[in-house]
Amino acid sequence: MDFNDSPEEAAYREKARAWLAENAAAHRARFGDLKPNTPEHMVAAKDWQATKAAAGYACITWPAAIGGGGGTPIQSVIFGQEEAKAGLGYGYFTIGLGMCVPTVMAFADSETKQRFVSPAVKGEEIWCQLFSEPAGGSDVAALRTRAVRDGDEWVINGQKVWTTGAHYCDYGILLTRTDPDAPKHKGLTMFWIDMKDPAVECRPIHQMSGGREFNEVYFTDLRVKDSQRLGEVGDGWKVALVTLMNERLAVGGSAGPNYREIMKLARQLSGPTGPALKDQAFREKLADWYVQSEGLKFTRFRTMTALSRGQTPGPESSIGKIISANQLQDLANTAVEMEDQYGILVDPDQAPAEAAFQQSLMWAPGLRIAGGTDEILKNIIAERVLGLPGEVRVDKDVPFKDMPTGR
Ligand SMILES: Cc1cc2nc3c(=O)[nH]c(=O)nc-3n(C[C@H](O)[C@H](O)[C@H](O)COP(=O)(O)OP(=O)(O)OC[C@H]3O[C@@H](n4cnc5c(N)ncnc54)[C@H](O)[C@@H]3O)c2cc1C
């Protein structure tokens, strides 16, 4: 393991820093601090994405010929680190560019790729991922949305849920069941769809934070052309695995206050027995968070070393999300309790630490579910990292139509 940048990496970091110093300042001067999930925020996000694309800093690892930066995975990590330090980076494009468009690139015909990849890189069009359903989340292969062939078209009926950004997205990748006689993983087919088609209805899901990031999405006789199919008929699971492998890398770390911020807060607050920072139980927790954070830092260095050597990070990247999402939730619970009656305030102008802990209290449970729940990631670590026996999968070879439904 080597924690230092190589001379080439250090030079790239310097170049990225200089570019960010100039362009992030110009971007902020133009747009200021905007409230997330507003139309103005989206305009600013698209502008920043276009600026990055023009300079080769959007989709750094993709070939320049399709609008990417023509760079390496380690350069992409370095730029991401510097962009985060500069306080910029919008979330609207993560799912599309991290998961959906790579799937389109792997399975679509050249005309489709020509049409969609470059506008997505420039932030002109945004994509969403339509996989989860009420009957298929962790076990997404149990999904029920039906696609039935009709000549050169397919007719789609069904429902998805938890679709991030469906309400502002232009296109989506949609996993459907095309053969109920086949076992659940074998009767699936993937399509790309136009989210603005009148046969697609988005219904918002309101979150406890007051936000509205997810949707239920309904399809009523949605007609798509066979040319919108990604991969072969019945090969949807293979296509979905490409998306899901990218998802584990895209939904990695946690955005939120860390042990340093809670330590700062504990210096300012007093409990019944004196300053919160002197409280023995709090100090023990603080020590645990510190140890976890150091462990995570070195695990990430290991991933970076693999990337730097041109290798692909393994399933151990699942460790990062479990630890950071759980820590975020634990930190938030402790901080909000420590804030006592102020803990219920979510207004950043009134709450201690600008309500950062209240926000992460409401966000952390979602992070523990998105991109694979804690339990699913533990299964992956058990089976693929530790080599323990696999989970019993009794319905693997049963035709989907014969699977018990509880009805
Ligand atoms: C923030 C966020 C964003 C999301 N965005 C999207 C999106 O854009 N597109 C999309 O398609 N989906 C999205 N999802 C949905 C997400 O993929 C699912 O919520 C997730 O896969 C879990 O599925 P589920 O909610 O149906 O829970 P279930 O699968 O029903 O799980 C319920 C509980 O059972 C446990 N469990 C299930 N199977 C096992 C097992 N084999 N072993 C042990 N325990 C098990 C789970 O860990 C969980 O605790 C998002 C979710 C969140 C929270």
The ligand as an ORCA input file, in Angstrom:
! r2SCAN-3c Opt
* xyz 0 1
  C     -31.944      6.700     -0.667
  C     -32.483      5.619     -1.555
  C     -32.443      5.776     -2.929
  C     -32.951      4.744     -3.768
  N     -32.943      4.970     -5.113
  C     -33.398      3.992     -5.931
  C     -33.447      4.197     -7.349
  O     -33.085      5.270     -7.851
  N     -33.901      3.193     -8.131
  C     -34.311      1.994     -7.620
  O     -34.666      1.123     -8.402
  N     -34.330      1.779     -6.277
  C     -33.888      2.751     -5.421
  N     -33.920      2.563     -4.061
  C     -34.480      1.323     -3.528
  C     -33.427      0.389     -2.937
  O     -32.663     -0.218     -3.958
  C     -34.200     -0.659     -2.108
  O     -34.858      0.046     -1.068
  C     -33.258     -1.672     -1.516
  O     -32.725     -2.502     -2.516
  C     -33.965     -2.551     -0.467
  O     -35.136     -3.080     -0.962
  P     -36.521     -2.951     -0.167
  O     -36.690     -1.521      0.230
  O     -37.569     -3.587     -1.004
  O     -36.302     -3.786      1.157
  P     -36.394     -5.373      1.293
  O     -35.566     -6.003      0.238
  O     -37.825     -5.756      1.380
  O     -35.681     -5.598      2.684
  C     -36.362     -5.482      3.944
  C     -35.409     -5.929      5.044
  O     -35.074     -7.316      4.854
  C     -33.661     -7.482      4.787
  N     -33.303     -8.534      3.833
  C     -33.798     -8.682      2.566
  N     -33.224     -9.748      1.965
  C     -32.359    -10.290      2.863
  C     -31.449    -11.399      2.837
  N     -31.343    -12.160      1.742
  N     -30.695    -11.633      3.940
  C     -30.814    -10.861      5.057
  N     -31.656     -9.799      5.133
  C     -32.403     -9.503      4.067
  C     -33.130     -6.132      4.291
  O     -31.789     -5.953      4.659
  C     -34.083     -5.161      5.003
  O     -33.658     -4.931      6.322
  C     -33.461      3.565     -3.202
  C     -33.528      3.422     -1.810
  C     -33.064      4.431     -0.997
  C     -33.176      4.261      0.482
*
